[in-house]
Amino acid sequence: MILYIAEKPSLGRAIADVLPKPHKKEEGCIRAANGDVVSWCFGHLLELAEPDQYDPLYKQWRLEHLPIVPDNWQMQPKPKTRKQIALLRKLTKEADQIVHAGDPDREGQLLVDEVIDYLKVPKQKRTAIKRCLISDLNPKSVKRSLQQLRDNSEFIPLATSALARSRADWLYGINLTRAYTLQGRQAGYNGVLSVGRVQTPILGLVVRRDLEIESFKSKPFYEVLAHLKTEQGEGFTAKWQPSAACDKWRDEEGRVLSKALAENVVSRISGQTAYVKDIEKKPKKATPPLPYNLSALQIDANKRFGLSAQQVLDTCQALYEKHKLLTYPRSDCRYLPEDHRAEAPQIAAKIQAHCPHFSAYHTEFDFSRKSKAWNDKKVEAHHAIIPTDRQLDLTKLSRAEQQVYELVGRQYLAQFMSDHHYAETRVDVVIAGGDFKATAKQILSWGWKALYQKSQSRSHDQAKVASDDNEVCLPALAKQQALHCIKGELLDKLTQPPKPFTDATLLSAMTGIARFVEDPAIKKILKETDGLGTEATRAGILELLFKRQFLVRQNKTIRSTETGRALICSLPDRASKPDMTAQWEASLDAISQQQLNYQAFMQPLTDVLGDMINQAKVLDTSLLKRIKQKPAAAFKRKTRKRVSKPKMAKG
């Protein structure tokens, strides 16, 4: 008998659907006609034991107990999963062959492997376990995956990486959450101050942005526009380019701070002759954007439809599990396997059936075209999120499901359209010895960008350019051509504070966290990793920060609360900045690539943790006293029962 262990029931049912019928459905499993059995987990069936499982003294939170570092790690079934664990114990004993069918990522690998370890499956049977990687729940794709089984032993480094992540998060979250919660109580705050290696740097980003906004002092700066005409009466506008002689009146970003200087330029150029010093026209092209991974999809869906990261993840899960219209959604990859190109015409036909407005461009789809998205070398456990070849009545979908499906479908269809071609023109003009510049972008052929246009009009008769707030047209110009400056115009502007985070910009910051780091070595690491958190965890961590009332939503923006600010200002920088978690992610990736071993990651972490606990023990609690008032009512109701024994901080 072959036993398939899926990550969740929906995946288990998809596997059973392609096994011989009739099926016998039992509680927790499905038996196929040939005797094979499909069972499943419900995500993680097991969890790391709480501290008091190692020593009853740890049930009471005390600073002198910290840091808590288990010598022998223990796993325990979650309260609601004991029955499923018992069933899997029975089935693994009966099975001749076990097939691991967890989701194709780090956590998916661990959550089935840890059950197999916990059940003490005999070594001979364990070494024969096969791995099935399924990213599309439609029968054809599931069948193909079952025909391409690999040895589960190939994925031991991936599971080790996930195990190291899990234990490190436990150590970090349990110890620092206890330390700062206890110090908060000393300061009069009767709530849980949770600390996590991902959630806390994310909170730190928002707190620092909010403080920067509040302390920002706007200052005036000035720009000069020249309104020009040709001898034929065609007009356009060019912007003043201050020379090096003006540097002492400019700030570090090159903005002119002297109004008198700008006014002098306006008076000097008004009514004067001018000429075209140089003109450069370059043909350029833009290739289609890569298909989505989860973060890119969450960012676009928030910008376009205002959906939160969690809403997009939940929507994608429904489109994947329930409707089977999308492939595996928790993907961090934006590339596709080359052998999937054969399915492109069928998938494109289904997208057009679901979204008829895309059919207007069907003559422009070229399925022989190979965009940069098709790259086997950049596809590992899973590929980009794309539509499946299943057709469904979209009226059965919620509005959010329709919106997300359309975004994914458009991004897929773009792969089969031509490049977007345009010409970029730069004109340098001299007026009374001063340099001015105008630029324009002229559309030559829309290509894939046609799919993204709100209007069907794709005229490109004129070159248009947005110069600050003014949209202008450039006439045909030639080098040394004489011009006339009708007048100069002074633009009186104010520097603007940075904008508060939104779901889209915060997700973008998490995935591109390198730009918030000054250390060149750390910046390099971050550029080579996926940023803060993973595709699967980012949305949940954000929601956790809202639930704990460290963050709040104000319309579309995300702001920090008094509690969140006090916590960040009390923590050492390495706990509230992304540098350390970036190094973690780099190390975890190295473990999965067999470039680093488990102990080489865990031992330095334990040493650092001890230092951080010592810092917490001598903390000046004056900042925490700012929040000694009771937590907000909603937060208090949710945490009242847990204050005596709060759970660890996850992430």
Buried (B, 14 or more C-beta within 10 A) or exposed (E): BBBBBBBBBBBBBBBBBBBEEEBEEEEBBBBBEEEBBBBBBBBBBBBBBBBEEBEEEBEEBEEEBBBBBBEEEEBBBBEEBEEBBEBBBEBBEEBEBBBBBBBBBBBBBBBBBBBBBBBEBEEEBBEEBBBBBBBBBBBBBBBBBBEEBEEBEEBBBBBBBBBBBBBBBBBBBBBBBBBBBBBBBEBBBBBBBBBBBBBBBBBBBBBBBBBEEEEEEEEEBBBBBBBBBBEEEBBBBBBBBBEEEBEEBBEEEEBBBBBEBBBEBBEBBBEBEBEBBEBEBEEEEEBBBBBBBBBBBBBBBBBEBBBBBBBBBBBBBBBBBEBBBBBBBBBBBBBBBBEBBEBBEBBBBBBBEBBEEBEEBEEBBEBEBEBEBBBEEBBBBBBBBBBBBBEBEBEEBEEBBBBBBBBBBBBBBBBBBBBBBBBBBBBBBBBBEBBBBBBBBBBEBBBBBBBEEEEEEEEBEEBBBEBEEBEBBBBEBEEEBEBBBBEBBBBEBEBEEEEBBBBBBBBBBBBBBBEBBEEEEBBEBBBEBBBBBBBBBBBBBBBBBBEBBBBBEEEEBBBBBEBBBBBBBBBBEBBBBBBBBBBBBBBBBBBBEEEBEBEEBBEEBEEEBBEBBEBBEEBEBEBBBBBBEEBBEEBBEBBEEEBEEBEBBBB
